[in-house]
Amino acid sequence: MVGLFTYPKRKLKKLIKEGEYVEALEYGKSLESKFTDDHDFMFIMGSIYYILEDGKKAIPYFERVLELDKNDVETLVLKTNAHLQVQQKEDAIKCCKKILELEPENYEAHGLLEKLENA
């Protein structure tokens, strides 16, 4: 059991794997001040909020991940979807365009961008 407390991200991932999202969120918030520069931690926290359908709270975490690694396409995809959760169409379009800058052949981003621009 000591390992879980020595490696807090491991405990966080275990809670998520068990579907304990609310508990994972509370645990993650208690660690946040120590991990603001940790790409993986911030991605996990944003993802928990996204899974709980709270795009508004997920977006700042995804933005922090992108400050740490502006070329993280996986985060851009989740950020796009979080913007769509909170009906921020223009921000979702910006994310799609950024994904296409990084991966010009990303068909999902192409399709979504076309759909959003024609809606």
N, C-alpha and C positions, 0 to 999 in steps of 0.2 A: 504493500500500500504506500510505502514511502515514495516510490517512483512517481506516483501521480502528483504528489505535492512538490517533488523536485522538478518535474516537468509539467508546469501548469497547462501548457497547450495540449498535452496528451490527455489530461483530465477533461478539458474542454471538448476535444474531439470525441472522447468516450461518451460524454453526456449527449452530444449530438447524435452519435451512432445509435444510442439507446432511445432517441426521440424525445429526450428531455430538454426541449428547446428553451423553455422559460427558465429552468434551472441553469442551463448553460449560459443564458443571457445574464442572469444575476451573477454567476461566477465570473464571467468575462468582464462585466462592469467593475468588479472588485479588483481585477488585475490591470485594467486598461491603462492606468497612469504609468505602469512599468513597460508597456508594450506599444506605445504610440508610434515607434519607429520600426515595428515588426510587421513586415508586409503580410506574412501568413496570418498573424493574429488579427490584423485589421480586416483582412479578407473574410476570415471566419466570422467575426462579429457582424460585418455587413451581411453576410450570407444568412446568419440566424434571423436578423431582422427581415430580410427578404423572404425567407421561408415562412415567417410569421405574418407575411403580407403587410409589413410596415415599411414600404418603400421610402417614405420620408425620412425615417431614422437610418435606413440602410445606406442611402446616398452619401452622407458625409464619410462613412467608413470606406466606401468604394473610391471616393475622391482622394482620401488619404493614401490608399493603396496606389492610386495612379500618380500621386506626388512622388511616391517611392519608386515606382516603375511605370512610366508613362506608356509603355508598350505592352501592357498586360491585357491581351485581348479577352481573356476569360472574365476579367473584372469589368471590362467595357461592356461585354454582353449582359452581365448581371445589372450593371448600372443602367443600361438601356431599358431593361425590363422593369427596374425599380422606378424609373421615370414614367414608364407607361402605367405602372400601378397607381401613381399619383396624378395621372393625366397631364404630364409635362411633355407634350408632343415635341416641341421645338428642341428640348434638351435631348430627347430620345433620338431625334434626327441628327443632332450634333455627334452623339455617340456612334451612331451607325456610320457616319462619314469618317470618323476617326478609325473605326474598325476597318473600313475599306482602305484607308491610307496604309494601314499596317498589313492588311491581308486583302489585296485587291480581288482575290477569287472567293471571298467569303460569301457564298450564295445566300445564306440566311440574312446577312446584313443587307445584301442587295435587294432581296425580296421585301424585307421589312421597310427599308428606306423608300422603295417604290410605293408600297402600300401607304406609308405615312404621308408622303408628299402628295399623293393623289386623294387623300381622304378629306 
